[in-house]
Amino acid sequence: MLAFAGACGGGGGDSETDSDTDPMVVTTTGDPSETQGTENPGTETSDPTEEPTTNPTDPTDPTDPTDPTDPTEGPTTDPTDTPPGCGNGVIDDGEECDGADVGDQTCEGLGEEPGTLSCNDDCTISTSGCKTCGNGSLDDGEECDLSNFGDQSCVGLGFDGGDLDCTDSCTIDSSGCANFECGNGVVEGPEECDNGGDNADTATCKSDCTLQVCGDGFVGPGEGCDDGNNNNDDECTNECALASCGDGQIQPGEECDDGGESADCNANCTMAACGDLIVNQAANETCDEGGVNTENCDADCTDAACGDGTLNDLAGEQCDDGNNDDGDLCSAECLFPGKFVFVTINAYTGNLGGVAGADAKCQGEAEAVNLPGTYLSWVSSGLDSPLLRFTLSDEPYILIDGTKVADNWDDLVDGALLHAIDMTANGQTPPESGESCDSTKHVWSNTNTFGDLDGAGDCAGWTDELLGTGHMGRWDVTDNQWTSDCTSIGGCALQLPIYCFQQ
């Protein structure tokens, strides 16, 4: 709205005007035909009776009161209005700023705290960004801002601990910091404990107010040792216990350590093995007497027992077939159902090495197939005969497969066998020889039906294959010829097997 001060003339009104009458202030809204007068008691006006010196309707008249270009009577700016060019990004006349352009003005230049100026929508300067304290960031001149202290702390300021505070002016308040005293009986700051005068490196709470732990190098309550390391192979374990067999850690001098007895490790930390003289029940040992048969312990480190499948002659077993049944080759008492008798696998000349040599040949072949007991040969010479040398058994005489040959000694020498002695120690058919006395199935014997000397057919005491003759029996018959058949036609050079009897 533009305001003009000018003369007012009344067409058809009173021509006389009181000199004290207030002049009118004319206000226009942009339409020169619409004016409104108001009294202005403080404004002096010209004489209304005077004729104007200019043409009021002449648009070129510089004194035309309606001319907006009148330099003396022109319009004034309403301070609440936005300048016409505001928002174009260029500072125009009447603008303090425009957009991001604030000219060379600064917060400090306007007497504000350091910061960033901005421009209001009406192109006036805003100093709202000049205050930075409270934005949470450490700006120039600030010691802190809210909870942001940078790298500063109570400890950094020379205190033992505590909490810093930040004032409203972004300066540090260290009133929350404190110095702690370990040993005053009060747990403060970083202290884990504080038992006052009871603090000690060997106590629950150490002298530096930290709790006792295994591995800190101090032997505390409940610890057997503490070497301050994590090596389980030394004298102090990682559980702070003195190294010992059974702690589960293999220490020098120990072969193993399973924390107690196991199938692989004895309780004394040596490797478990049957025969080590240590009974290890975890390894299923019930005894251990060196890994050999004894009267009470088998060689497999189990208690000697008939029927366990382990032959133990020192426990009185002749056999052990893993059961306690009668009717087979091993009785329920682990005894053979009789005395074994067999024909040698090998054939020999009449030079048997004497009767003793013949006995050795029987024993050797029995041991070769793991037959138990002592074996003597069924040959006679001089005063050496089965009748005089044998144990005259009350038990049956049987073949290797259990076939009964005779019920006992008396039945053996009564002139008839229950079955021919026609099997070797390994269960095979005996060897045959050159034909003699209409048979090839002979054995050296020189023993009569009664088990005694049959004559002089002993090849010079069974020591010579060139001199003398040898009397023979037949291994394929059951009558008395089984022991006394005929004398060898070929002399003592003939190769024949011999009978062997278990004693």
The 8 nearest C-alpha neighbors of each residue, nearest first, counted from 0:
[[1, 28, 27, 2, 29, 26, 74, 77],
 [2, 0, 74, 27, 26, 28, 3, 75],
 [3, 1, 26, 74, 25, 27, 0, 4],
 [2, 4, 25, 26, 72, 5, 24, 1],
 [3, 5, 24, 25, 2, 72, 23, 6],
 [6, 4, 3, 7, 64, 24, 25, 44],
 [7, 5, 44, 45, 8, 47, 4, 22],
 [6, 8, 5, 9, 47, 23, 22, 44],
 [9, 7, 47, 10, 6, 48, 12, 14],
 [8, 10, 12, 11, 7, 13, 14, 47],
 [9, 11, 12, 8, 13, 14, 7, 47],
 [12, 10, 9, 13, 14, 8, 15, 7],
 [13, 11, 9, 10, 14, 8, 15, 16],
 [12, 14, 15, 11, 9, 16, 10, 8],
 [15, 13, 12, 16, 48, 9, 47, 11],
 [14, 16, 13, 17, 48, 47, 12, 18],
 [15, 17, 18, 14, 47, 20, 13, 46],
 [18, 16, 19, 20, 15, 21, 46, 47],
 [17, 19, 20, 16, 46, 21, 44, 15],
 [20, 18, 17, 21, 16, 22, 40, 43],
 [19, 21, 17, 18, 22, 16, 40, 44],
 [22, 20, 40, 39, 38, 19, 23, 42],
 [21, 23, 44, 39, 42, 38, 43, 20],
 [24, 22, 38, 37, 36, 39, 25, 21],
 [25, 23, 4, 37, 36, 26, 3, 39],
 [24, 26, 36, 3, 35, 4, 2, 23],
 [25, 27, 2, 34, 35, 3, 1, 24],
 [28, 26, 29, 1, 34, 2, 0, 30],
 [29, 27, 0, 30, 1, 26, 33, 31],
 [28, 30, 27, 31, 0, 1, 33, 32],
 [29, 31, 32, 33, 28, 27, 34, 65],
 [32, 30, 33, 29, 27, 65, 34, 28],
 [31, 33, 30, 34, 27, 29, 28, 65],
 [34, 32, 31, 30, 27, 35, 28, 29],
 [35, 33, 27, 26, 25, 32, 36, 31],
 [34, 36, 25, 26, 37, 33, 27, 24],
 [37, 35, 25, 23, 24, 34, 38, 26],
 [38, 36, 23, 24, 39, 35, 25, 22],
 [37, 39, 23, 21, 22, 40, 24, 36],
 [40, 38, 41, 42, 21, 22, 23, 37],
 [39, 41, 21, 42, 38, 22, 20, 43],
 [40, 42, 39, 43, 21, 22, 38, 44],
 [41, 43, 39, 40, 22, 44, 21, 23],
 [42, 44, 22, 41, 45, 21, 40, 39],
 [45, 43, 22, 6, 42, 46, 5, 21],
 [46, 44, 47, 6, 43, 49, 5, 48],
 [45, 47, 48, 49, 44, 18, 16, 6],
 [46, 48, 49, 45, 8, 16, 7, 6],
 [49, 47, 46, 50, 14, 15, 16, 8],
 [48, 50, 47, 46, 51, 45, 52, 8],
 [49, 51, 52, 48, 47, 53, 46, 8],
 [50, 52, 53, 49, 54, 55, 48, 6],
 [53, 51, 50, 54, 49, 55, 62, 60],
 [54, 52, 51, 55, 60, 62, 63, 57],
 [53, 55, 57, 56, 60, 52, 51, 63],
 [56, 54, 63, 57, 53, 60, 64, 58],
 [55, 57, 54, 58, 63, 60, 53, 59],
 [58, 56, 54, 60, 59, 55, 63, 53],
 [57, 59, 60, 56, 63, 66, 55, 61],
 [60, 58, 57, 61, 63, 66, 62, 56],
 [59, 61, 57, 63, 62, 58, 54, 53],
 [62, 60, 63, 59, 69, 66, 58, 68],
 [61, 63, 60, 64, 69, 53, 66, 55],
 [62, 64, 60, 66, 65, 61, 55, 58],
 [65, 63, 66, 62, 5, 3, 55, 69],
 [64, 66, 63, 67, 31, 3, 69, 55],
 [65, 67, 63, 68, 64, 69, 58, 61],
 [68, 66, 69, 73, 65, 74, 64, 72],
 [69, 67, 66, 70, 73, 61, 72, 71],
 [68, 70, 73, 72, 71, 67, 66, 61],
 [71, 69, 73, 72, 68, 67, 61, 74],
 [72, 70, 69, 73, 68, 74, 62, 3],
 [71, 73, 69, 70, 3, 74, 4, 64],
 [74, 72, 69, 70, 71, 67, 68, 75],
 [73, 75, 1, 2, 76, 72, 67, 3],
 [74, 76, 77, 1, 73, 2, 0, 72],
 [77, 75, 78, 74, 80, 1, 79, 0],
 [78, 76, 79, 80, 75, 0, 81, 1],
 [77, 79, 80, 76, 81, 82, 75, 93],
 [80, 78, 77, 81, 76, 121, 82, 123],
 [79, 81, 78, 77, 82, 76, 121, 83],
 [82, 80, 121, 83, 79, 85, 122, 78],
 [81, 83, 85, 84, 80, 93, 94, 121],
 [82, 84, 85, 81, 80, 86, 91, 93],
 [83, 85, 82, 87, 86, 91, 89, 81],
 [86, 84, 82, 87, 83, 122, 97, 121],
 [87, 85, 88, 97, 98, 84, 122, 120],
 [86, 88, 89, 85, 84, 97, 98, 90],
 [89, 87, 97, 98, 86, 100, 90, 99],
 [90, 88, 87, 97, 91, 100, 96, 86],
 [89, 91, 97, 96, 94, 88, 95, 92],
 [92, 90, 94, 89, 93, 84, 85, 97],
 [93, 91, 94, 90, 95, 82, 84, 83],
 [92, 94, 91, 95, 82, 90, 122, 96],
 [95, 93, 96, 91, 122, 92, 90, 123],
 [94, 96, 123, 122, 124, 93, 90, 101],
 [97, 95, 101, 122, 90, 94, 100, 123],
 [96, 98, 88, 122, 90, 100, 89, 86],
 [99, 97, 88, 100, 118, 86, 96, 122],
 [98, 100, 97, 101, 118, 88, 117, 96],
 [99, 101, 97, 98, 102, 96, 88, 89],
 [102, 100, 96, 104, 99, 103, 97, 118],
 [101, 103, 104, 100, 96, 90, 95, 105],
 [104, 102, 101, 105, 100, 108, 96, 106],
 [103, 105, 102, 101, 108, 106, 109, 116],
 [106, 104, 108, 107, 109, 116, 103, 115],
 [105, 107, 111, 109, 108, 113, 129, 114],
 [108, 106, 110, 111, 109, 105, 113, 112],
 [109, 107, 105, 110, 106, 104, 111, 103],
 [108, 110, 106, 107, 111, 105, 104, 126],
 [111, 109, 107, 108, 106, 112, 105, 113],
 [110, 112, 106, 107, 109, 129, 113, 108],
 [113, 111, 129, 130, 107, 106, 114, 110],
 [114, 112, 129, 106, 107, 111, 130, 115],
 [129, 113, 115, 128, 106, 130, 112, 131],
 [114, 116, 128, 129, 106, 117, 113, 105],
 [117, 115, 126, 128, 125, 106, 129, 105],
 [118, 116, 125, 124, 115, 126, 119, 99],
 [117, 119, 124, 125, 122, 123, 98, 96],
 [118, 120, 122, 123, 121, 125, 124, 117],
 [119, 121, 122, 118, 123, 86, 85, 98],
 [120, 122, 119, 81, 123, 85, 82, 118],
 [123, 121, 96, 97, 119, 120, 94, 118],
 [122, 124, 95, 119, 121, 96, 118, 94],
 [123, 125, 118, 95, 119, 117, 96, 126],
 [126, 124, 117, 118, 127, 119, 116, 123],
 [125, 127, 116, 129, 128, 124, 117, 106],
 [126, 128, 129, 125, 130, 116, 117, 115],
 [129, 127, 115, 126, 130, 114, 116, 131],
 [114, 128, 130, 115, 126, 113, 112, 127],
 [129, 131, 128, 112, 132, 114, 113, 127],
 [132, 130, 134, 133, 114, 129, 128, 138],
 [133, 131, 134, 169, 130, 144, 168, 141],
 [134, 132, 135, 144, 145, 131, 169, 167],
 [133, 135, 136, 132, 131, 144, 145, 137],
 [136, 134, 144, 145, 133, 147, 137, 146],
 [137, 135, 134, 144, 138, 147, 133, 143],
 [136, 138, 144, 143, 141, 135, 139, 147],
 [139, 137, 141, 136, 140, 131, 132, 144],
 [140, 138, 141, 137, 113, 142, 131, 114],
 [139, 141, 138, 142, 137, 169, 113, 143],
 [142, 140, 143, 169, 139, 138, 137, 170],
 [143, 141, 170, 169, 171, 140, 148, 144],
 [144, 142, 148, 169, 141, 147, 170, 137],
 [143, 145, 135, 147, 169, 133, 137, 136],
 [144, 146, 135, 147, 165, 133, 143, 169],
 [147, 145, 144, 148, 165, 135, 143, 164],
 [148, 146, 144, 143, 145, 149, 135, 136],
 [149, 147, 143, 151, 150, 146, 144, 142],
 [150, 148, 151, 147, 143, 137, 142, 152],
 [151, 149, 148, 152, 155, 147, 143, 153],
 [150, 152, 148, 149, 155, 153, 156, 154],
 [153, 151, 155, 154, 156, 163, 150, 148],
 [152, 154, 156, 158, 155, 160, 176, 161],
 [155, 153, 158, 157, 156, 152, 159, 160],
 [156, 154, 152, 153, 157, 151, 158, 150],
 [155, 157, 153, 154, 158, 152, 151, 173],
 [156, 158, 154, 155, 153, 159, 178, 160],
 [159, 157, 154, 153, 178, 160, 177, 156],
 [160, 158, 178, 154, 179, 177, 157, 153],
 [161, 159, 153, 154, 158, 177, 176, 188],
 [160, 162, 176, 177, 175, 153, 188, 163],
 [161, 163, 175, 176, 153, 164, 160, 152],
 [164, 162, 173, 175, 172, 153, 176, 152],
 [163, 165, 172, 171, 173, 162, 166, 175],
 [164, 166, 171, 172, 170, 169, 145, 143],
 [167, 165, 169, 168, 170, 171, 172, 164],
 [166, 168, 169, 165, 133, 170, 132, 145],
 [167, 169, 166, 170, 132, 165, 141, 133],
 [170, 168, 143, 166, 144, 167, 141, 165],
 [169, 171, 142, 166, 168, 165, 143, 141],
 [172, 170, 165, 142, 164, 143, 173, 166],
 [171, 173, 164, 165, 174, 163, 166, 170],
 [174, 172, 163, 175, 176, 171, 164, 153],
 [173, 175, 176, 172, 163, 164, 177, 162],
 [176, 174, 162, 173, 161, 163, 177, 164],
 [177, 175, 161, 173, 174, 153, 162, 160],
 [176, 178, 161, 160, 158, 159, 179, 175],
 [177, 179, 159, 158, 160, 180, 176, 161],
 [180, 178, 159, 187, 177, 181, 188, 160],
 [179, 181, 183, 182, 178, 187, 185, 159],
 [182, 180, 183, 208, 179, 193, 207, 190],
 [181, 183, 195, 184, 193, 180, 196, 194],
 [182, 184, 195, 185, 181, 180, 193, 194],
 [185, 183, 195, 194, 193, 182, 186, 181],
 [184, 186, 183, 193, 187, 194, 182, 195],
 [187, 185, 193, 192, 190, 184, 191, 188],
 [188, 186, 190, 185, 179, 189, 180, 181],
 [187, 189, 190, 160, 161, 179, 186, 159],
 [188, 190, 187, 191, 160, 186, 159, 179],
 [191, 189, 208, 192, 187, 188, 186, 209],
 [192, 190, 209, 208, 210, 189, 186, 193],
 [191, 193, 208, 190, 186, 209, 204, 210],
 [194, 192, 184, 186, 208, 195, 185, 182],
 [195, 193, 184, 197, 198, 196, 192, 204],
 [194, 196, 184, 182, 183, 197, 193, 198],
 [195, 197, 198, 194, 182, 184, 183, 199],
 [196, 198, 194, 195, 199, 202, 204, 182],
 [197, 199, 206, 205, 204, 196, 194, 195],
 [200, 198, 205, 206, 202, 201, 197, 204],
 [199, 201, 205, 206, 202, 217, 198, 204],
 [200, 202, 219, 199, 218, 217, 205, 220],
 [203, 201, 199, 204, 200, 219, 205, 220],
 [202, 204, 211, 210, 205, 220, 219, 201],
 [205, 203, 210, 198, 202, 211, 209, 208],
 [204, 206, 200, 199, 198, 208, 207, 209],
 [205, 207, 199, 198, 208, 200, 204, 209],
 [206, 208, 205, 209, 181, 198, 204, 200],
 [209, 207, 192, 193, 205, 206, 190, 204],
 [210, 208, 191, 205, 207, 204, 192, 190],
 [211, 209, 204, 203, 205, 191, 212, 192],
 [210, 212, 203, 204, 205, 219, 209, 202],
 [213, 211, 215, 214, 210, 219, 217, 203],
 [214, 212, 215, 239, 225, 238, 211, 222],
 [213, 215, 227, 216, 225, 228, 212, 226],
 [216, 214, 227, 217, 213, 212, 225, 211],
 [215, 217, 227, 225, 226, 214, 218, 213],
 [218, 216, 215, 225, 219, 201, 200, 226],
 [219, 217, 225, 224, 201, 222, 216, 223],
 [218, 220, 201, 222, 202, 217, 221, 211],
 [221, 219, 222, 202, 203, 201, 218, 211],
 [220, 222, 219, 223, 218, 239, 240, 224],
 [223, 221, 224, 239, 220, 219, 218, 240],
 [222, 224, 240, 241, 239, 221, 218, 225],
 [223, 225, 239, 222, 218, 240, 241, 235],
 [224, 226, 216, 239, 218, 227, 217, 214],
 [227, 225, 216, 228, 235, 224, 214, 217],
 [226, 228, 216, 214, 215, 225, 229, 217],
 [229, 227, 230, 226, 214, 237, 216, 225],
 [228, 230, 237, 231, 227, 214, 236, 226],
 [231, 229, 232, 228, 233, 237, 236, 235],
 [230, 232, 236, 233, 237, 229, 248, 235],
 [233, 231, 250, 230, 249, 234, 248, 236],
 [234, 232, 235, 231, 230, 250, 236, 242],
 [233, 235, 242, 241, 236, 232, 250, 231],
 [236, 234, 241, 242, 233, 240, 239, 224],
 [237, 235, 231, 238, 239, 240, 242, 241],
 [236, 238, 239, 229, 231, 230, 235, 214],
 [237, 239, 236, 240, 213, 235, 222, 214],
 [240, 238, 224, 225, 236, 237, 222, 213],
 [241, 239, 223, 236, 238, 224, 235, 222],
 [240, 242, 235, 223, 234, 224, 243, 236],
 [241, 243, 234, 235, 236, 240, 246, 250],
 [244, 242, 246, 245, 241, 250, 248, 234],
 [243, 245, 246, 268, 256, 267, 242, 253],
 [244, 246, 258, 259, 247, 256, 243, 257],
 [247, 245, 258, 248, 244, 243, 242, 256],
 [246, 248, 258, 257, 256, 245, 249, 244],
 [249, 247, 246, 256, 250, 231, 232, 257],
 [250, 248, 256, 255, 253, 247, 232, 251],
 [249, 251, 232, 253, 248, 252, 233, 242],
 [252, 250, 253, 249, 232, 233, 254, 234],
 [251, 253, 250, 254, 249, 268, 255, 269],
 [254, 252, 255, 268, 251, 250, 249, 269],
 [253, 255, 269, 268, 270, 252, 249, 256],
 [254, 256, 268, 253, 249, 269, 264, 270],
 [257, 255, 247, 268, 249, 258, 248, 245],
 [258, 256, 247, 259, 255, 264, 261, 245],
 [257, 259, 247, 245, 246, 256, 260, 244],
 [260, 258, 245, 266, 257, 261, 256, 265],
 [259, 261, 266, 265, 264, 281, 257, 262],
 [260, 262, 264, 281, 263, 265, 259, 257],
 [261, 263, 282, 281, 264, 271, 260, 279],
 [264, 262, 271, 261, 270, 265, 282, 272],
 [263, 265, 270, 271, 261, 260, 269, 262],
 [266, 264, 260, 271, 267, 268, 269, 270],
 [265, 267, 260, 259, 268, 264, 245, 269],
 [266, 268, 265, 269, 244, 245, 260, 264],
 [269, 267, 255, 256, 265, 266, 253, 254],
 [270, 268, 254, 265, 267, 264, 255, 271],
 [271, 269, 264, 263, 265, 254, 255, 272],
 [270, 272, 264, 263, 265, 269, 262, 273],
 [273, 271, 275, 274, 270, 263, 277, 282],
 [272, 274, 275, 290, 300, 287, 299, 271],
 [290, 273, 275, 289, 276, 287, 272, 288],
 [274, 276, 277, 273, 272, 289, 287, 271],
 [275, 277, 287, 289, 274, 288, 278, 273],
 [278, 276, 275, 287, 279, 265, 274, 273],
 [277, 279, 286, 287, 284, 280, 285, 276],
 [280, 278, 284, 282, 281, 277, 265, 283],
 [279, 281, 283, 284, 282, 278, 285, 262],
 [280, 282, 262, 261, 283, 279, 260, 284],
 [281, 283, 262, 280, 279, 284, 261, 263],
 [284, 282, 280, 281, 285, 279, 262, 301],
 [285, 283, 280, 279, 300, 286, 282, 301],
 [284, 286, 301, 302, 300, 280, 278, 283],
 [287, 285, 300, 278, 301, 284, 296, 302],
 [286, 288, 300, 276, 278, 289, 274, 277],
 [289, 287, 276, 290, 274, 291, 286, 296],
 [288, 290, 274, 276, 291, 287, 275, 273],
 [274, 289, 291, 298, 288, 273, 299, 300],
 [292, 290, 298, 289, 293, 297, 288, 274],
 [293, 291, 297, 298, 296, 311, 313, 294],
 [292, 294, 296, 295, 313, 297, 291, 314],
 [293, 295, 314, 313, 296, 292, 303, 311],
 [294, 296, 303, 293, 302, 314, 297, 292],
 [297, 295, 302, 303, 293, 301, 292, 294],
 [296, 298, 292, 303, 299, 301, 300, 302],
 [297, 299, 291, 290, 292, 300, 296, 301],
 [298, 300, 297, 301, 290, 273, 291, 296],
 [301, 299, 287, 286, 284, 298, 297, 273],
 [302, 300, 285, 286, 297, 299, 284, 296],
 [301, 303, 296, 297, 295, 285, 286, 304],
 [304, 302, 296, 297, 295, 301, 314, 305],
 [305, 303, 307, 302, 306, 314, 295, 309],
 [304, 306, 307, 333, 319, 332, 303, 316],
 [305, 307, 321, 322, 323, 308, 319, 304],
 [308, 306, 321, 309, 305, 304, 319, 322],
 [307, 309, 321, 319, 320, 306, 310, 322],
 [310, 308, 307, 319, 311, 297, 321, 306],
 [311, 309, 319, 318, 312, 316, 308, 317],
 [312, 310, 314, 313, 316, 292, 309, 297],
 [311, 313, 316, 315, 314, 317, 310, 292],
 [314, 312, 294, 315, 311, 293, 292, 316],
 [313, 315, 294, 312, 311, 316, 295, 303],
 [316, 314, 312, 313, 317, 311, 294, 333],
 [317, 315, 312, 333, 318, 311, 314, 334],
 [318, 316, 334, 333, 312, 335, 315, 371],
 [317, 319, 333, 316, 334, 310, 329, 335],
 [320, 318, 308, 333, 310, 321, 306, 309],
 [319, 321, 308, 322, 329, 306, 318, 333],
 [322, 320, 308, 306, 307, 319, 323, 309],
 [323, 321, 306, 320, 324, 307, 331, 319],
 [322, 324, 331, 306, 325, 330, 332, 321],
 [325, 323, 331, 322, 330, 326, 327, 329],
 [324, 326, 330, 331, 327, 323, 329, 328],
 [327, 325, 324, 330, 328, 329, 336, 331],
 [326, 328, 329, 325, 330, 324, 401, 336],
 [327, 329, 401, 335, 336, 330, 326, 400],
 [330, 328, 335, 327, 333, 334, 318, 320],
 [329, 331, 325, 333, 334, 332, 335, 324],
 [330, 332, 323, 324, 325, 333, 329, 322],
 [333, 331, 330, 334, 305, 323, 316, 329],
 [334, 332, 318, 330, 316, 319, 331, 329],
 [335, 333, 317, 330, 332, 329, 318, 316],
 [334, 336, 329, 337, 328, 330, 317, 318],
 [335, 337, 328, 330, 334, 329, 395, 338],
 [338, 336, 395, 394, 396, 335, 397, 339],
 [339, 337, 396, 501, 397, 395, 340, 394],
 [340, 338, 397, 501, 398, 396, 500, 399],
 [339, 341, 500, 398, 499, 397, 501, 396],
 [340, 342, 423, 499, 424, 422, 498, 398],
 [343, 341, 423, 498, 497, 422, 499, 429],
 [344, 342, 345, 496, 423, 497, 341, 498],
 [343, 345, 423, 429, 342, 430, 346, 496],
 [344, 346, 343, 496, 347, 430, 495, 429],
 [345, 347, 496, 495, 494, 344, 430, 348],
 [348, 346, 494, 495, 496, 349, 345, 351],
 [349, 347, 494, 492, 350, 493, 464, 491],
 [348, 350, 491, 464, 461, 458, 351, 463],
 [349, 351, 462, 463, 461, 464, 348, 352],
 [352, 350, 461, 357, 353, 356, 349, 462],
 [351, 353, 356, 462, 350, 461, 357, 354],
 [354, 352, 461, 356, 462, 355, 351, 460],
 [355, 353, 357, 356, 358, 461, 352, 378],
 [354, 356, 358, 353, 357, 359, 352, 351],
 [357, 355, 352, 353, 359, 354, 358, 351],
 [356, 358, 354, 360, 351, 355, 359, 376],
 [359, 357, 375, 376, 355, 361, 356, 360],
 [360, 358, 362, 356, 361, 357, 363, 355],
 [359, 361, 357, 363, 358, 362, 364, 356],
 [362, 360, 358, 359, 364, 363, 499, 374],
 [363, 361, 359, 365, 374, 360, 364, 366],
 [362, 364, 360, 366, 365, 361, 359, 367],
 [363, 365, 367, 361, 366, 362, 360, 368],
 [366, 364, 370, 362, 367, 363, 368, 369],
 [367, 365, 369, 363, 368, 364, 370, 362],
 [366, 368, 364, 365, 369, 363, 370, 362],
 [367, 369, 366, 365, 370, 425, 364, 424],
 [370, 368, 366, 367, 371, 365, 364, 424],
 [369, 371, 365, 366, 368, 372, 367, 424],
 [372, 370, 369, 317, 373, 366, 365, 318],
 [371, 373, 501, 374, 370, 502, 317, 365],
 [372, 374, 502, 501, 362, 375, 371, 500],
 [373, 375, 501, 362, 500, 502, 361, 499],
 [376, 374, 358, 500, 499, 361, 501, 377],
 [375, 377, 499, 358, 378, 357, 498, 361],
 [376, 378, 498, 499, 385, 444, 375, 497],
 [379, 377, 444, 376, 445, 446, 384, 354],
 [378, 380, 384, 452, 383, 445, 446, 444],
 [381, 379, 383, 460, 457, 382, 452, 384],
 [380, 382, 383, 379, 452, 460, 384, 455],
 [381, 383, 380, 384, 387, 379, 452, 451],
 [382, 384, 380, 379, 381, 387, 388, 385],
 [383, 385, 379, 451, 387, 386, 452, 388],
 [386, 384, 388, 389, 387, 450, 377, 451],
 [385, 387, 450, 384, 451, 388, 389, 449],
 [386, 388, 385, 384, 389, 383, 451, 382],
 [389, 387, 385, 386, 384, 383, 390, 375],
 [390, 388, 385, 391, 386, 387, 502, 375],
 [391, 389, 502, 392, 388, 386, 385, 387],
 [390, 392, 408, 389, 393, 386, 407, 502],
 [393, 391, 394, 408, 390, 407, 395, 502],
 [392, 394, 407, 408, 395, 391, 406, 409],
 [395, 393, 337, 407, 392, 406, 396, 338],
 [394, 396, 406, 337, 407, 405, 338, 397],
 [395, 397, 338, 337, 405, 404, 339, 403],
 [398, 396, 403, 339, 404, 402, 401, 338],
 [397, 399, 402, 401, 400, 340, 339, 341],
 [398, 400, 401, 426, 339, 424, 397, 341],
 [401, 399, 398, 402, 426, 328, 397, 422],
 [402, 400, 398, 397, 399, 328, 403, 327],
 [403, 401, 398, 397, 400, 404, 399, 418],
 [404, 402, 397, 405, 396, 401, 398, 418],
 [403, 405, 418, 417, 397, 396, 416, 402],
 [406, 404, 411, 396, 410, 407, 417, 395],
 [405, 407, 395, 410, 396, 394, 404, 403],
 [408, 406, 395, 393, 394, 410, 409, 405],
 [409, 407, 411, 410, 392, 391, 393, 412],
 [408, 410, 411, 412, 407, 413, 406, 391],
 [409, 411, 407, 413, 408, 405, 412, 406],
 [410, 412, 408, 405, 409, 413, 407, 416],
 [413, 411, 449, 409, 414, 410, 448, 408],
 [412, 414, 410, 415, 411, 409, 449, 448],
 [413, 415, 479, 412, 448, 478, 416, 411],
 [416, 414, 478, 477, 413, 479, 417, 411],
 [417, 415, 477, 418, 404, 405, 411, 478],
 [416, 418, 404, 405, 403, 415, 477, 419],
 [419, 417, 404, 416, 477, 420, 403, 402],
 [420, 418, 477, 476, 421, 475, 474, 416],
 [421, 419, 474, 422, 341, 418, 475, 404],
 [420, 422, 474, 419, 475, 428, 429, 342],
 [423, 421, 428, 427, 426, 341, 429, 342],
 [424, 422, 342, 341, 426, 427, 425, 343],
 [423, 425, 426, 341, 365, 399, 422, 343],
 [424, 426, 423, 427, 368, 399, 422, 344],
 [427, 425, 423, 424, 422, 399, 428, 400],
 [426, 428, 423, 422, 425, 429, 424, 344],
 [427, 429, 422, 423, 421, 430, 426, 344],
 [430, 428, 423, 422, 344, 342, 427, 421],
 [431, 429, 428, 344, 432, 346, 345, 496],
 [432, 430, 440, 439, 429, 433, 441, 495],
 [433, 431, 439, 495, 434, 440, 494, 430],
 [434, 432, 439, 435, 431, 493, 494, 438],
 [433, 435, 439, 438, 437, 432, 436, 440],
 [434, 436, 437, 438, 488, 439, 487, 433],
 [437, 435, 438, 485, 434, 487, 488, 486],
 [436, 438, 435, 434, 439, 440, 433, 485],
 [439, 437, 434, 435, 436, 440, 441, 473],
 [438, 440, 434, 432, 431, 433, 441, 435],
 [441, 439, 431, 438, 473, 474, 432, 475],
 [440, 442, 473, 472, 439, 474, 471, 495],
 [441, 443, 497, 496, 472, 495, 471, 473],
 [442, 444, 471, 497, 495, 470, 472, 496],
 [443, 445, 378, 471, 446, 472, 470, 442],
 [446, 444, 470, 453, 379, 456, 378, 457],
 [447, 445, 453, 452, 444, 451, 379, 450],
 [448, 446, 453, 450, 449, 451, 483, 452],
 [447, 449, 450, 412, 414, 479, 482, 483],
 [450, 448, 412, 447, 451, 413, 386, 414],
 [451, 449, 386, 447, 385, 448, 446, 412],
 [450, 452, 384, 446, 386, 447, 449, 385],
 [453, 451, 446, 379, 454, 384, 447, 445],
 [452, 454, 446, 447, 445, 451, 455, 379],
 [455, 453, 456, 452, 445, 457, 446, 470],
 [454, 456, 457, 453, 445, 380, 468, 469],
 [455, 457, 469, 470, 468, 454, 445, 458],
 [456, 458, 469, 460, 461, 459, 455, 380],
 [459, 457, 461, 467, 468, 469, 349, 460],
 [460, 458, 461, 457, 462, 463, 467, 466],
 [459, 461, 457, 462, 458, 380, 353, 354],
 [462, 460, 353, 458, 350, 351, 457, 459],
 [461, 463, 350, 352, 353, 460, 459, 351],
 [464, 462, 350, 465, 458, 459, 466, 461],
 [463, 465, 491, 349, 492, 350, 348, 466],
 [466, 464, 463, 491, 492, 467, 490, 458],
 [467, 465, 463, 464, 458, 459, 468, 491],
 [468, 466, 458, 459, 491, 490, 465, 469],
 [469, 467, 490, 456, 458, 491, 457, 487],
 [468, 470, 456, 457, 458, 486, 487, 491],
 [469, 471, 486, 445, 456, 485, 444, 487],
 [470, 472, 443, 444, 442, 485, 484, 486],
 [471, 473, 482, 483, 484, 481, 442, 441],
 [474, 472, 441, 481, 475, 440, 480, 442],
 [473, 475, 421, 420, 481, 476, 440, 441],
 [474, 476, 473, 419, 421, 440, 420, 477],
 [477, 475, 419, 481, 474, 478, 473, 480],
 [476, 478, 416, 419, 415, 481, 418, 479],
 [479, 477, 415, 480, 476, 414, 481, 416],
 [480, 478, 414, 481, 448, 415, 482, 483],
 [481, 479, 484, 483, 482, 478, 472, 473],
 [480, 482, 473, 472, 479, 476, 474, 477],
 [481, 483, 472, 480, 479, 446, 447, 444],
 [484, 482, 472, 480, 447, 471, 481, 485],
 [483, 485, 480, 472, 471, 473, 482, 481],
 [486, 484, 471, 470, 483, 487, 436, 472],
 [485, 487, 470, 469, 471, 488, 468, 456],
 [488, 486, 490, 489, 469, 470, 435, 485],
 [489, 487, 490, 435, 486, 436, 468, 493],
 [488, 490, 487, 493, 492, 491, 435, 468],
 [489, 491, 468, 487, 488, 492, 493, 469],
 [490, 492, 464, 349, 493, 468, 458, 469],
 [493, 491, 464, 348, 490, 465, 349, 494],
 [492, 494, 491, 348, 489, 490, 495, 349],
 [495, 493, 348, 347, 346, 492, 432, 496],
 [494, 496, 346, 347, 442, 432, 443, 493],
 [497, 495, 346, 442, 343, 345, 347, 342],
 [498, 496, 442, 443, 343, 342, 499, 495],
 [497, 499, 342, 377, 376, 341, 343, 500],
 [498, 500, 376, 341, 361, 340, 375, 377],
 [501, 499, 340, 374, 375, 339, 502, 376],
 [500, 502, 374, 339, 338, 373, 340, 372],
 [501, 373, 390, 374, 500, 389, 338, 372]]
